Amino acid sequence: MTVGLDRPFRTLRRLAELRQPRPATIAANARLDIAAALMTERRLDALAVLLDGGTVVGVLTGRGVTGAVARHPDTPPRALTVADAMDRLTIQAGPDTTVPEALALLAPDGPDHLVVLDDGRLVDLLSRTDLLAELAWHHAEVIREMRLQERIMHLQGTYSC
């Protein structure tokens, strides 16, 4: 019996359900200083960037904020918009994508965040760290199930080293 070895990976939809509340968003035309304050206040490493109609167009990260300020040293941050600092949406996944598949989408030298969309609707915004933590949890559960199965078999007298 292979209890843990055939455990399926969670989908991004299931991960989003477990990670309530929904991801934080901000309008592309919002002031950058307001976005930075929101990220600091809520201790967020990223915001999904939306157009007025709710379409996701990018991701704002702390690195994006500092990069925009550095690229425009003579412009006060209150004069910059989120669109000036965001990473354009280039990588996205559907809700039925598994965690390993999602990690494969994030190249080592690419973006650190993955937007999860369902028919154009924002489902979640996941960081590489979120995905790696989920992968580690999955493997820990597999090991736990295997050890439990080993103990059961030992108690039944059907296990030998």
C-alpha positions, 0 to 999 in steps of 0.5 A, a space after each residue: 500500500 502506497 499511502 503517501 506516495 500517491 497523494 495528489 498536489 493541491 491545486 491553486 484554487 484549493 490553496 487560495 481557499 485555504 489562504 483567505 482573505 482574497 489578495 490585496 489589489 490596487 488601481 494602476 492609476 493610484 499614487 505610488 506613495 499610497 500603494 507603498 504605504 498600504 503595502 507597509 501598513 498591511 505587511 504585504 510583499 505584493 499587490 495585484 494591479 487592476 484597471 478600472 474594469 477589474 482586469 489584472 494588468 500587473 503586480 506591484 512589489 517593494 522592489 518595483 516601488 524602489 526601482 521606480 523611485 530610483 529611475 525618477 530621482 527628481 520626481 516625488 513618489 506622490 507624482 508617480 503612479 502604480 503603473 510606473 512601478 508595476 511589473 507587467 502581467 507576463 506570467 499567470 496560471 489557472 486555478 486548476 494548476 498544481 503547485 509544482 506546475 506553478 513553480 515551474 512557471 516561475 523561472 529562477 531569474 524571473 518574477 517572484 509572483 504568480 497571478 492566478 486567474 479564473 476566466 479573467 477574474 483574480 483568484 490569488 496572487 502567490 509568491 515563490 515563497 508561498 509555493 515553496 512552503 506549500 511544496 514543503 508541507 506536501 512532502 512533510 505530509 507524505 513522509 508523515 503518512 508513510 511513517 504512520 503506515 509503517 507503524 501500522 504495519 509494524 503493529 500488525 506484524 507485517 513490517 520488517 526492516 
